[in-house]
Amino acid sequence: MVEIQNIKNAINPTETLFVVDSMTGQDAVNTAQAFNENQFRWSRFDQIGWNTRGGAALSIKYTVGKPIKFVSTGEKMDALDLFYPDRLAQRILGMGDIVSFVERHRSNLMRKKQKD
């Protein structure tokens, strides 16, 4: 936390993102609490893998009361999406997330057309 505070003091960011892999489990909640206790202004990013339904994201949201801003299904920029609570709820209920799938497919098609 000292390193984060030093960086914050040096560059005075307008926003600090707390990045956590949802596979981390309870340790992610503990880290989020420590991050929050240091009174950083922050929003959240969670990587939600194909084999997880976002339990860590929901636990952190409940524990520290901070918003989830982005989610990702991978480590590259093209896997980054805005967070939509209703879509996560559909995944938790086992209904899948067809809207995100269609949006990603459309985006990939547009990129491919631009390259051609």
Residue, then its C-alpha position, 0 to 999 in steps of 0.5 A: m500500500v505504501e508503493i501505491q500511496n507514493i505513486k498516487n502522491a507523485i502523479n495525482p491520478t484522477e482515478t485508481l483502479f483496483v484490479v483483481d482476478s476473480m479466481t483469487g477468492q476470499d483473498a481478493v476481498n481482504t486485499a480490497q478491504a486494505f485498498n479501501e482502508n487507505q482511502f483511495r478513490w477507486s473503481r473496480f475491474d474484475q477478470i471473470g473467467w469462463n469457469t467462474r460466475g463472479g463470486a469474488a466480484l460480488s463479495i468485494k462489492y458487498t464488503v467495500g461498497k465500491p462499484i464494479k466498472f469493468v469486467s474481462t474474460g481474459e488478459k488482453m484489451d479486447a477481452l475488456d468490457l463495461f460491467y453490466p449487472d444484469r448480464l452477470a446475474q444471467r451468468i450466475l443463474g446459468m442463463g449465459d450472456i448472449v448479449s455480450f457474445v453478440e457484441r463481441h462477435r460484431s466487434n470482431l467482424m468490424r475489426k476484420k472488415q477494417k483490416d480488409 
